[in-house]
Amino acid sequence: MPKLSDHDLYQLSEHLASCLLDRQWLLASAESCTGGWLAKCCTDIVGSSAWFDRGFVTYSNRAKHELIHVSSTTTEQFGAVSEQVAIEMADGALANSSADITVSITGIAGPDGGSNDKPVGTVCFAWAQKNSAITTAIHHFSGNRDSVRRQAVKIALEGLIKNARD
């Protein structure tokens, strides 16, 4: 797979900005393994304050619980890298912001931390909107830490664009 460039992510962010501005929607993100990279991509766009409300960087389980109210029972039962946690992250970002749409990203970027059940490169996503069902996805990316994180930001942006157009 060719390297996903900053320019590629910038173009997706511009496309997302257009979609959100058309709908007059605000976005909030809840990120773990990407450490705020999605929020950075969004705020690289001039005028992003018109459509980007806030980003939650909830790297630790404690931060997930304190900032966006992910249940400690959920993280204990399913692990921080799970669809269930991604759902609670997206829902928590929606509840704790002015956003109309949210995305959450939680995964194992590596090089350590993987297991047989959840190898390095496993990333879970959830997209939430007011008055809509939450959608989720799990991806298994290859490559180094940087590559996994770039791919995760790309998938999050593409999912936001899809949800903002539907």
RALIN-V622920 format. One record per residue. RES is the residue in one letter. SS is DSSP state (~ for helix, > for strand, _ for the rest). PSI is psi in radians with two decimals (NA if undefined). D_CENTER is the distance of its C-alpha to the mean C-alpha in whole Angstrom. Layout:
RES,SS,PSI,D_CENTER + RES,SS,PSI,D_CENTER
This chain:
M,_,2.28,22 + P,_,2.64,22 + K,_,2.33,20 + L,_,2.05,17 + S,_,2.88,18 + D,~,-0.66,17 + H,~,-0.70,19 + D,~,-0.79,17 + L,~,-0.64,14 + Y,~,-0.77,16 + Q,~,-0.72,17 + L,~,-0.70,14 + S,~,-0.70,13 + E,~,-0.74,17 + H,~,-0.77,17 + L,~,-0.77,14 + A,~,-0.79,16 + S,~,-0.80,19 + C,~,-0.78,17 + L,~,-0.68,16 + L,~,-0.70,19 + D,~,-0.65,21 + R,~,-0.12,20 + Q,_,0.80,20 + W,_,2.64,17 + L,_,2.57,15 + L,>,2.47,11 + A,>,2.55,9 + S,>,2.64,6 + A,>,1.90,6 + E,>,2.49,5 + S,_,-1.44,8 + C,_,-0.37,9 + T,_,-0.12,8 + G,_,0.53,10 + G,_,0.08,9 + W,~,-0.70,9 + L,~,-0.79,7 + A,~,-0.69,9 + K,~,-0.80,12 + C,~,-0.74,12 + C,~,-0.76,12 + T,~,-0.06,15 + D,_,-0.37,16 + I,_,2.18,18 + V,_,2.33,21 + G,_,0.19,21 + S,~,-0.33,17 + S,~,-0.25,18 + A,~,-0.30,19 + W,_,-0.21,16 + F,>,2.00,13 + D,>,-0.94,14 + R,>,2.85,12 + G,>,2.37,9 + F,>,2.08,10 + V,>,1.80,10 + T,_,1.29,11 + Y,_,-0.71,12 + S,_,2.78,15 + N,~,-0.64,16 + R,~,-0.79,18 + A,~,-0.69,15 + K,~,-0.75,13 + H,~,-0.85,16 + E,~,-0.72,18 + L,~,-0.65,15 + I,~,0.26,13 + H,_,0.65,16 + V,_,2.27,15 + S,_,2.32,18 + S,~,-0.49,20 + T,~,-0.71,21 + T,~,-0.80,18 + T,~,-0.63,17 + E,~,-0.72,21 + Q,~,-0.72,21 + F,~,-0.27,18 + G,_,2.71,17 + A,_,-0.51,14 + V,_,1.56,12 + S,_,2.72,13 + E,~,-0.65,12 + Q,~,-0.77,14 + V,~,-0.71,12 + A,~,-0.72,8 + I,~,-0.83,11 + E,~,-0.57,12 + M,~,-0.83,9 + A,~,-0.74,8 + D,~,-0.72,12 + G,~,-0.65,12 + A,~,-0.66,10 + L,~,-0.78,12 + A,~,-0.44,15 + N,_,0.55,15 + S,_,-3.11,15 + S,_,0.22,17 + A,_,2.65,14 + D,_,-0.40,15 + I,>,2.51,11 + T,>,2.82,8 + V,>,2.56,4 + S,>,2.60,3 + I,>,2.16,3 + T,>,2.27,7 + G,>,-3.00,10 + I,_,1.77,13 + A,_,-0.33,13 + G,_,-3.07,17 + P,_,-0.21,20 + D,_,3.08,21 + G,_,-0.15,19 + G,_,2.92,19 + S,_,3.11,22 + N,_,-0.71,24 + D,_,-0.62,21 + K,_,1.45,18 + P,_,2.83,19 + V,_,2.38,17 + G,_,-0.14,15 + T,>,2.17,13 + V,>,2.30,10 + C,>,2.45,9 + F,>,2.67,6 + A,>,2.48,7 + W,>,2.26,8 + A,>,2.53,11 + Q,>,2.69,13 + K,_,2.36,17 + N,_,0.56,19 + S,_,2.80,17 + A,_,2.55,16 + I,_,2.36,13 + T,>,2.62,12 + T,>,2.87,11 + A,>,2.62,11 + I,>,2.27,12 + H,>,2.64,12 + H,>,1.76,15 + F,_,2.70,15 + S,_,2.90,18 + G,_,-3.09,19 + N,_,-3.13,19 + R,~,-0.82,16 + D,~,-0.79,16 + S,~,-0.77,16 + V,~,-0.77,13 + R,~,-0.74,11 + R,~,-0.79,12 + Q,~,-0.66,11 + A,~,-0.76,8 + V,~,-0.72,7 + K,~,-0.85,10 + I,~,-0.72,8 + A,~,-0.80,5 + L,~,-0.79,8 + E,~,-0.71,11 + G,~,-0.67,9 + L,~,-0.77,9 + I,~,-0.82,13 + K,~,-0.81,14 + N,~,-0.58,13 + A,~,-0.38,15 + R,~,-0.45,18 + D,_,NA,19
